[in-house]
């Protein structure tokens, strides 16, 4: 019996039986075609998660009222019958792997995607934007409200006809139903506003209309924000009261949290613990014991997943980003391959920031291929190939493992006594420890490969390269802190009694940086690294924390979720922010800075200079000369090419497959050419 048996218990909801307790919740992807139909890659993305053992696949929220209800640059549609055939095809694919399917029907309301509205004003309960800075919506008329109720019913029936096993109504996350439920958005004075009963009226009408449309035996799920986690918003207790007005006709209560302005608790920030929302689903379960409840929230560990189920805190586990990162989560846990789980690190860069803030297709920091996963392993090399990787950070590890998995003989050299590079070092911050999950996975993956040799405490030399004679050389030597020639900086960094430090000083030995109370800390540099230091000291009781940034805002290049989380810390702990301010001089106990031509001295007990990173590729010229002289391919990738984030390095590393493919094709063509030439030289026989 599997030690996590609770995860694999079947569950029947009306006429739908799930083979296990893991569900994929709806998550926007920007993979759909512009006309609202599936692309081939879109279906393949979901197929990987069904193939990986997921019990219930919930299709991302689908537009039921176009264009006013649309959400996202590339959203699927089911507002009329022409979309049924594509949805039916999707369901056939998922069902073939034993997965059940659901679809989330949704109206975006004030969160509608503006570029599709043709200049029309978005609609909502009132004239309150769905988040700060968004367009002001207009309140819906009662006639329009009843028309939207009909659209939900039509959408639910269409879902049933398209072969789904369940339908989910979205009533959270600052979309239309949420905009009626929340007192933050709903300022109406008619029967759809004011009291909890009135604010619940639209959702009640929708639930009743959907039930009438699909009949008594078809499961209905409702997703909602159990706690809006904003002052003046619905609390968990408020939401439990609201649910009593319409829960009767719902079978599954999908317990989520937060609104747009508390997005870091909806798309969970990195430092929230595994299953942190379980207390919410537990409270809902206690009030509605006959309903199936779903919980979510950074669930990565099988142990924690099983604990939630065994405690009765929830009946089902929604793993969203966890299944983006690791589509085979269920099968790996079932097969005892827990050490090979590629756990989501909750960085929220490719999945959330790409999609929400930048209108890009979804990507993943730790999973470089969301569509075809392990298909590349089915095409091993036909010709003996050797590869050297210099640098054992995340980029080097991914390149080494990927190449070895297709049969390349790989030697990886790392000058330090540990693997993971800057990622492992940043993970020493308590709030960034999830990054180490990815590095642990990469190391365990490498251990499985007999044709991959790792040399620690070994700086690669030309002698090493000449001895191995590689066909491919990968330079992934990473980056170093950028320390510009500022007056006094070098002198203070060299001071044996210094109070000035770089990011690597704190990461190399955090035991030296454990004093917080009464300390005044000044951080130069308002990017990701500087804000990590701010977070570390502000949350641990430093007397005063200040941050200095040359640009007009701090965290300018951060992903959407991390920036929201950091701004919350800045506000909560009273961090003093100096923007459009530049460092002019470093003194023993203070920084001299300048803003608008005026100088300001910032005294400190501890000063940190975090002005970014610069690429570090010390051997690149020698490697280039060797490669040119010996017919090898040289690739410089990751931070040693340009200092960036883990995601860019991971994707570049997986692209090693393209280099291998070209090399294979060249060799095959050469063999075929030689064979043809030999045939032409051979004497003809009759």
C-alpha positions in Angstrom: 0.0 0.0 0.0 1.3 3.5 -0.9 2.2 5.5 2.3 0.1 8.3 0.9 -2.9 6.2 0.4 -5.4 9.0 1.2 -4.4 10.7 -2.0 -5.4 7.7 -4.1 -8.9 7.0 -2.6 -11.6 7.2 -5.3 -14.4 9.7 -4.8 -17.9 9.7 -6.3 -19.8 12.9 -6.8 -23.2 12.2 -8.2 -22.5 10.4 -11.5 -18.8 11.4 -11.6 -16.2 9.1 -10.0 -12.7 10.5 -9.5 -9.9 8.0 -9.4 -7.9 10.0 -6.9 -8.1 13.2 -4.8 -5.9 15.5 -7.0 -7.6 18.0 -9.2 -6.2 20.5 -11.6 -8.0 23.8 -11.0 -8.7 26.3 -13.8 -5.7 28.4 -14.7 -5.5 30.8 -17.7 -2.8 30.0 -20.2 -3.0 32.3 -23.2 -2.6 29.2 -25.3 -6.0 29.4 -27.1 -6.4 30.7 -30.7 -7.5 34.3 -31.1 -11.0 33.1 -32.1 -11.5 31.3 -28.8 -10.8 27.8 -30.1 -8.1 25.3 -28.9 -4.6 25.3 -30.4 -2.9 21.9 -30.8 -0.3 22.9 -28.1 -3.2 23.9 -25.8 -4.7 20.4 -25.9 -1.3 18.8 -25.5 -0.7 20.9 -22.4 -3.8 19.5 -20.7 -3.1 16.0 -22.1 0.3 15.9 -20.2 -1.6 16.5 -16.9 -4.2 13.8 -17.7 -1.5 11.4 -18.7 0.3 12.2 -15.4 -2.5 10.7 -13.4 -4.6 13.8 -12.3 -8.1 12.8 -11.2 -10.0 15.8 -12.4 -8.9 18.3 -15.1 -10.8 21.6 -14.8 -10.5 23.5 -18.0 -9.5 27.2 -17.5 -12.3 29.7 -17.3 -14.2 29.9 -20.5 -16.1 32.9 -21.8 -19.9 32.5 -21.8 -20.8 36.1 -22.7 -18.7 37.6 -25.5 -17.3 40.2 -25.5 -18.4 41.8 -22.2 -17.6 38.7 -20.1 -14.2 38.0 -21.7 -11.0 37.6 -19.7 -7.5 37.4 -21.0 -5.7 38.0 -24.3 -6.4 34.4 -25.5 -9.4 33.0 -23.8 -11.5 30.0 -24.8 -15.1 30.6 -25.7 -18.3 28.6 -25.4 -20.9 31.4 -25.8 -22.4 29.5 -28.8 -22.7 26.0 -30.2 -19.9 26.3 -32.7 -17.4 25.7 -29.9 -18.9 22.4 -28.8 -16.9 20.2 -31.3 -13.6 21.5 -30.0 -14.6 21.0 -26.4 -15.8 17.5 -27.2 -12.4 16.7 -28.7 -10.7 18.0 -25.6 -12.9 15.8 -23.4 -12.1 12.7 -25.5 -8.4 13.3 -25.0 -8.7 13.7 -21.2 -11.1 10.8 -20.8 -8.7 8.4 -22.7 -6.3 8.7 -19.7 -9.0 8.1 -17.1 -9.3 11.7 -16.0 -12.6 13.3 -15.3 -13.2 16.8 -16.7 -14.9 20.0 -15.6 -15.0 23.5 -17.1 -15.1 26.8 -15.3 -17.8 29.1 -16.7 -17.2 32.7 -15.9 -18.2 36.3 -16.6 -15.3 38.7 -16.0 -17.4 41.8 -15.2 -15.1 44.7 -14.3 -12.1 42.5 -15.0 -13.0 42.1 -18.6 -10.1 42.3 -21.1 -10.4 45.9 -22.4 -8.9 45.3 -25.9 -11.9 43.1 -26.8 -14.6 45.5 -25.6 -14.4 47.8 -28.7 -14.5 50.9 -26.5 -17.4 49.8 -24.4 -17.3 50.4 -20.6 -17.0 47.1 -18.6 -19.9 46.1 -16.3 -20.1 45.3 -12.7 -22.2 45.5 -9.5 -21.2 49.1 -9.1 -18.7 51.6 -10.4 -15.7 50.2 -8.5 -12.7 49.0 -10.5 -11.8 45.4 -10.0 -8.3 46.5 -8.9 -6.4 49.7 -8.4 -5.8 51.4 -11.7 -8.3 49.4 -13.7 -11.0 51.1 -15.8 -14.2 52.2 -14.0 -17.1 49.9 -14.8 -20.8 50.8 -15.0 -23.4 49.2 -12.8 -25.5 46.5 -14.5 -29.3 47.1 -14.8 -31.6 44.5 -13.4 -32.6 43.4 -16.9 -28.9 42.9 -17.8 -28.4 40.9 -14.6 -31.2 38.4 -15.5 -29.7 38.2 -19.1 -26.3 37.2 -17.6 -28.0 34.5 -15.5 -29.4 33.0 -18.7 -25.9 33.1 -20.2 -24.6 31.0 -17.2 -27.4 28.5 -17.7 -26.7 28.3 -21.5 -23.0 27.8 -20.8 -23.6 25.0 -18.3 -25.9 23.1 -20.6 -23.3 23.5 -23.4 -20.6 22.1 -21.1 -22.8 19.1 -20.4 -23.5 18.6 -24.2 -19.7 18.9 -24.9 -19.0 15.9 -22.7 -17.7 17.4 -19.4 -18.3 15.4 -16.2 -18.9 18.5 -14.1 -19.3 22.3 -14.4 -17.7 24.9 -12.1 -19.2 28.4 -11.5 -16.5 31.0 -10.7 -17.7 33.2 -7.9 -14.3 34.5 -6.6 -11.2 36.4 -7.5 -12.7 39.7 -8.5 -14.8 38.4 -11.4 -18.5 39.4 -11.8 -20.1 37.1 -9.2 -17.4 38.1 -6.7 -18.0 41.8 -7.5 -21.6 41.3 -6.4 -20.7 39.2 -3.3 -18.0 41.5 -2.0 -18.8 44.7 -0.1 -15.7 46.2 -1.5 -17.2 46.2 -5.0 -20.9 46.1 -4.4 -22.3 49.5 -3.4 -25.8 48.9 -4.8 -29.0 49.9 -3.0 -31.4 47.7 -4.8 -32.2 44.0 -4.1 -28.8 43.0 -5.4 -26.8 45.1 -2.9 -26.5 45.9 0.8 -27.2 42.9 3.0 -25.4 39.6 2.7 -28.6 38.1 1.4 -28.9 40.7 -1.3 -25.3 40.5 -2.3 -25.7 36.7 -2.6 -28.8 37.1 -4.8 -27.1 37.0 -8.2 -24.9 33.9 -7.4 -28.1 32.2 -6.0 -29.9 32.9 -9.3 -26.9 31.6 -11.3 -26.6 28.4 -9.2 -30.4 27.7 -9.5 -30.4 28.4 -13.2 -27.4 26.1 -13.8 -29.0 23.3 -11.8 -32.2 23.6 -13.8 -30.2 23.5 -17.0 -28.0 20.4 -16.2 -30.5 18.4 -14.1 -30.2 16.8 -10.7 -27.5 14.3 -11.4 -24.8 16.5 -12.9 -22.1 17.8 -10.5 -21.9 21.5 -9.9 -18.7 23.0 -8.4 -18.5 26.6 -7.0 -15.2 28.4 -6.6 -15.1 31.3 -4.3 -12.8 33.6 -2.3 -13.4 32.3 1.3 -11.4 35.2 2.8 -10.8 38.3 0.6 -7.9 39.3 2.8 -8.5 43.0 2.4 -9.7 45.5 5.0 -13.5 45.9 4.5 -13.8 42.7 2.4 -15.5 39.5 3.2 -13.9 37.5 6.0 -14.1 33.7 6.2 -17.0 34.0 8.6 -18.8 36.4 6.3 -18.4 34.0 3.3 -19.6 31.0 5.3 -22.8 33.0 6.0 -23.1 34.0 2.3 -22.7 30.4 1.2 -25.8 29.4 3.2 -27.9 31.3 0.6 -27.0 29.1 -2.4 -24.9 26.1 -1.2 -27.9 23.7 -1.3 -27.7 23.2 -5.1 -23.9 23.0 -5.2 -22.0 19.7 -4.9 -18.4 20.8 -4.6 -17.2 23.9 -2.7 -13.9 25.0 -4.1 -12.4 27.1 -1.4 -10.0 29.7 -2.7 -9.0 33.1 -1.3 -8.2 36.8 -2.1 -9.2 39.4 -4.7 -7.1 41.2 -7.3 -5.6 43.6 -4.8 -4.5 40.7 -2.5 -3.4 38.6 -5.5 -0.3 37.3 -3.6 -2.7 35.2 -1.5 -4.7 34.0 -4.5 -1.7 33.1 -6.6 0.3 32.2 -3.5 3.6 33.9 -2.9 6.7 31.8 -2.3 6.9 31.9 1.5 3.4 30.7 2.2 3.6 27.1 3.6 2.2 24.0 1.9 -1.5 23.8 2.2 -1.8 27.1 4.1 -5.4 27.5 3.1 -6.6 24.2 4.7 -8.0 26.0 7.7 -10.4 27.8 5.3 -11.7 24.6 3.7 -11.9 23.0 7.2 -14.2 25.8 8.4 -16.4 25.4 5.3 -16.5 21.6 5.7 -17.6 22.0 9.3 -20.4 24.3 8.3 -21.4 22.2 5.2 -20.4 18.6 6.2 -22.4 17.1 3.3 -20.6 19.0 0.6 -17.3 18.0 -1.1 -14.7 20.6 -0.3 -11.5 21.5 -2.2 -8.5 23.2 -0.8 -5.4 24.6 -2.5 -2.4 26.8 -1.6 1.2 25.8 -2.4 0.5 22.1 -2.0 3.8 20.5 -3.1 4.6 17.8 -0.6 2.8 14.4 -0.8 3.1 14.2 3.0 1.3 17.4 3.5 -1.2 16.6 0.9 -2.1 13.3 2.6 -2.2 15.0 6.0 -4.9 17.5 4.8 -7.1 14.6 3.5 -6.5 12.4 6.6 -7.5 15.3 8.9 -10.7 15.8 7.0 -9.8 19.4 6.3 -10.7 18.9 2.6 -11.9 16.1 0.3 -10.0 17.2 -2.8 -6.6 18.9 -3.4 -6.3 21.5 -6.1 -2.8 21.7 -7.4 -2.5 24.4 -10.0 1.0 25.6 -10.4 2.2 22.3 -8.9 0.8 20.5 -12.0 2.2 23.1 -14.4 5.7 22.3 -13.0 5.1 18.6 -12.6 2.3 17.1 -14.7 3.3 13.6 -13.5 2.9 14.5 -9.8 0.3 11.8 -9.2 2.0 9.0 -11.0 5.4 9.8 -9.5 3.9 9.7 -6.0 2.1 6.5 -6.8 5.3 4.9 -8.1 7.4 5.9 -5.1 9.4 8.5 -7.1 8.9 11.3 -4.7 12.6 12.3 -5.0 12.0 13.0 -8.7 9.1 15.4 -8.2 9.8 18.7 -10.0 8.1 20.8 -7.4 6.8 24.3 -8.2 8.8 26.9 -6.4 6.0 29.5 -6.4 8.1 32.1 -8.2 5.0 33.1 -10.2 7.0 34.4 -13.1 6.1 32.3 -16.1 2.6 31.3 -15.0 1.2 34.5 -13.5 3.4 37.4 -14.6 3.7 36.3 -18.2 0.0 35.8 -18.5 -1.5 38.5 -16.4 1.0 41.4 -16.5 2.5 40.9 -19.9 -0.2 39.1 -22.1 2.3 36.4 -23.0 1.7 32.7 -23.2 2.2 30.9 -20.0 5.6 29.5 -19.2 7.3 27.8 -16.1 10.6 28.5 -14.5 11.3 24.8 -13.6 9.5 23.1 -16.5 10.8 24.3 -19.9 8.3 22.3 -22.0 4.7 22.6 -20.8 3.3 20.9 -24.0 5.3 17.8 -24.7 7.1 17.1 -21.4 9.3 14.0 -21.9 8.7 13.3 -25.6 12.3 14.3 -26.4 13.5 11.1 -24.5 12.0 9.0 -27.3 14.7 10.3 -29.8 18.1 9.2 -28.5 21.3 10.1 -30.4 22.5 7.7 -33.0 26.1 8.8 -33.0 28.5 8.8 -30.0 28.5 12.4 -28.6 30.4 14.0 -25.8 29.5 17.2 -23.9 31.2 19.2 -21.3 29.3 21.6 -19.0 31.2 24.2 -17.1 29.1 25.3 -14.1 26.7 23.4 -11.9 24.0 26.0 -11.4 20.4 25.5 -12.5 21.2 26.1 -16.2 24.2 23.8 -16.2 22.3 21.0 -14.4 19.3 21.3 -16.8 21.6 21.2 -19.9 23.6 18.3 -18.5 20.6 16.2 -17.6 18.6 16.9 -20.8 21.6 15.9 -23.0 22.4 12.8 -21.0 18.7 11.7 -21.2 19.0 11.4 -25.0 22.3 9.4 -24.8 25.0 12.1 -24.8 28.0 11.4 -22.6 28.2 14.4 -20.3 30.9 15.7 -17.9 29.9 18.6 -15.6 32.5 20.6 -13.8 31.7 22.8 -10.7 34.4 24.7 -8.9 32.4 24.7 -5.6 31.7 21.8 -3.3 27.9 22.0 -4.0 25.6 22.3 -6.9 22.8 24.8 -7.6 24.8 28.0 -8.1 23.2 31.3 -7.3 19.8 29.7 -7.0 21.0 27.6 -4.1 22.6 30.6 -2.5 19.5 32.7 -2.8 17.5 29.8 -1.2 19.4 30.4 2.0 17.0 33.3 2.6 14.2 31.6 4.7 11.6 33.2 2.4 13.2 31.8 -0.7 13.9 28.2 0.4 11.5 26.7 -2.2 14.1 27.4 -4.9 16.2 24.5 -3.4 13.3 22.1 -4.3 14.2 22.6 -8.0 17.9 22.1 -7.4 17.2 19.0 -5.3 15.1 17.6 -8.2 17.9 18.4 -10.7 20.5 16.7 -8.6 18.3 13.6 -8.1 17.6 13.5 -11.8 21.3 13.6 -12.6 22.0 10.8 -10.2 19.7 8.5 -12.3 22.0 8.9 -15.4 25.0 6.7 -15.7 26.3 8.7 -18.6 26.6 11.9 -16.6 29.6 12.5 -14.5 29.8 15.4 -12.0 33.1 16.8 -10.8 32.8 19.0 -7.7 35.6 21.2 -6.4 37.0 21.2 -9.9 37.4 24.3 -12.1 37.4 23.1 -15.6 40.7 23.7 -17.5 41.7 23.4 -21.1 43.6 20.3 -20.2 40.3 18.7 -19.0 38.6 19.7 -22.2 41.4 18.4 -24.4 41.4 15.1 -22.5 37.7 14.5 -23.0 37.5 15.9 -26.5 33.9 17.1 -26.4 31.6 17.7 -29.4 29.6 20.3 -27.4 30.9 22.7 -24.7 28.3 24.5 -22.5 29.6 27.4 -20.5 27.2 28.2 -17.6 29.5 29.9 -15.1 26.8 32.3 -13.8 27.1 35.9 -12.7 28.8 38.0 -10.0 27.6 41.1 -8.1 27.9 44.4 -10.0 30.1 46.7 -8.0 30.5 50.0 -9.8 33.4 52.4 -9.1 31.7 54.5 -6.4 33.8 56.6 -4.1 34.7 54.6 -1.0 32.9 51.3 -2.0 36.0 49.2 -2.6 37.8 50.6 0.4 34.9 49.8 2.7 34.4 46.3 1.3 38.1 45.7 2.0 37.8 47.1 5.6 38.4 44.2 8.1 35.9 45.8 10.5 33.4 46.7 7.7 29.7 47.2 8.0 29.3 47.2 4.2 28.4 44.0 2.5 27.4 42.6 -0.9 24.6 40.0 -1.4 27.2 37.2 -1.4 28.5 38.2 2.0 25.2 37.5 3.6 24.5 34.4 1.5 27.9 32.8 2.1 27.4 32.8 5.9 24.0 33.8 7.2 25.1 32.9 10.8 26.9 36.3 10.8 23.7 38.1 10.0 21.4 36.9 12.7 21.1 40.1 14.8 18.0 42.1 14.0 16.6 44.0 17.0 17.7 47.6 17.2 19.6 47.4 13.9 19.3 50.2 11.3 19.8 48.7 7.8 20.2 50.5 4.5 20.0 48.6 1.2 21.3 50.2 -2.0 19.4 48.8 -5.0 15.7 48.2 -5.3 15.7 45.2 -7.5 15.0 41.6 -6.6 18.2 41.0 -4.6 17.9 44.3 -2.7 14.3 43.6 -1.8 15.2 40.1 -0.6 17.5 41.7 1.9 14.8 44.2 2.9 12.4 41.3 3.4 14.9 39.4 5.5 15.5 42.3 8.0 12.1 43.9 8.0 10.2 40.8 8.9 12.7 39.9 11.7 12.4 43.0 13.7 15.1 45.4 12.5 14.6 48.9 14.1 14.6 50.6 10.7 15.1 49.4 7.1 15.7 51.8 4.2 16.1 51.1 0.5 17.6 53.3 -2.2 16.8 53.0 -5.9 18.0 55.1 -8.9 14.8 54.4 -10.9 11.4 55.8 -10.2 10.1 52.8 -8.4 11.4 49.8 -6.5 10.9 46.3 -7.8 10.4 47.6 -11.3 11.4 44.3 -13.0 9.8 42.0 -10.4 6.9 39.7 -11.3 3.5 40.8 -10.4 3.0 38.6 -7.4 6.4 39.2 -5.8 6.0 42.9 -6.3 2.7 42.9 -4.5 4.2 40.9 -1.7 7.1 43.2 -1.4 5.0 46.3 -1.4 2.9 44.7 1.4 6.1 44.3 3.4 7.3 47.9 2.7 4.0 49.2 4.0 3.5 46.9 6.9 7.0 47.4 8.4 7.4 51.0 7.5 10.4 50.6 5.2 11.8 54.0 4.2 11.9 54.2 0.4 14.2 56.6 -1.6 13.6 56.4 -5.3 15.2 58.5 -8.1 18.1 58.5 -5.7 21.7 57.6 -6.5 24.6 56.5 -4.3 27.5 58.9 -4.5 29.8 57.8 -1.7 30.3 54.9 0.7 31.4 55.8 4.2 32.2 53.6 7.2 28.8 54.1 8.9 26.7 55.7 6.2 25.8 56.1 2.6 25.9 59.5 0.9 23.1 59.7 -1.7 21.8 62.3 -4.0 18.3 63.2 -5.2 17.3 66.2 -7.3 20.8 67.7 -6.8 20.6 67.5 -3.0 22.8 65.2 -0.9 21.4 63.1 2.0 23.4 61.0 4.4 21.8 57.7 5.4 23.5 56.2 8.6 23.4 52.5 9.3 24.5 49.6 11.4 24.5 47.4 8.4 24.7 48.5 4.8 24.1 46.3 1.7 25.1 47.1 -1.8 22.8 45.2 -4.2 23.2 46.8 -7.6 22.4 43.8 -9.7 24.5 41.0 -11.3 26.9 40.9 -14.3 27.6 37.9 -16.5 30.8 36.0 -15.6 32.4 33.9 -18.3 36.2 33.9 -17.6 37.1 31.2 -20.0 34.9 32.1 -22.9 37.7 33.2 -25.3 39.8 30.1 -24.6 36.7 27.9 -25.1 35.9 29.7 -28.3 39.4 29.1 -29.7 39.3 25.5 -28.7 35.9 25.0 -30.3 37.0 26.6 -33.6 40.2 24.6 -33.7 38.5 21.3 -32.9 35.2 21.5 -34.7 33.2 21.6 -31.4 30.1 23.6 -30.7 30.3 26.2 -28.0 27.2 27.5 -26.2 27.3 30.2 -23.6 24.0 30.2 -21.7 22.2 31.3 -18.5 23.6 34.1 -16.4 27.1 33.8 -18.0 25.4 35.0 -21.2 23.3 37.7 -19.6 22.3 37.9 -15.9 18.6 37.1 -15.7 16.3 34.8 -13.9 16.3 31.0 -13.5 13.5 30.6 -16.1 15.5 32.0 -19.0 18.5 29.8 -18.2 16.3 26.7 -17.9 14.7 27.3 -21.3 18.1 27.9 -22.9 19.4 24.7 -21.3 16.5 22.6 -22.7 17.3 24.1 -26.1 20.5 22.0 -26.0 18.2 19.5 -27.8 18.2 21.7 -30.9 22.0 21.8 -30.9 22.1 18.0 -30.6 19.5 17.6 -33.3 21.6 19.8 -35.8 24.7 17.8 -34.9 22.9 14.5 -35.4 21.5 15.6 -38.8 25.0 16.8 -39.9 26.5 13.5 -39.0 23.8 11.5 -40.6 24.1 13.5 -43.8 27.8 13.0 -43.8 27.4 9.2 -43.4 24.8 9.1 -46.2 27.2 11.1 -48.4 30.0 8.7 -47.8 27.8 5.7 -48.4 26.7 7.2 -51.7 30.2 8.0 -52.7 31.4 4.5 -51.9 28.5 3.0 -53.9 29.5 5.1 -56.9 33.1 3.9 -56.6 32.1 0.2 -56.3 32.3 -1.9 -59.6 28.9 -2.5 -61.0 27.8 -6.1 -61.1 25.2 -7.7 -63.4 
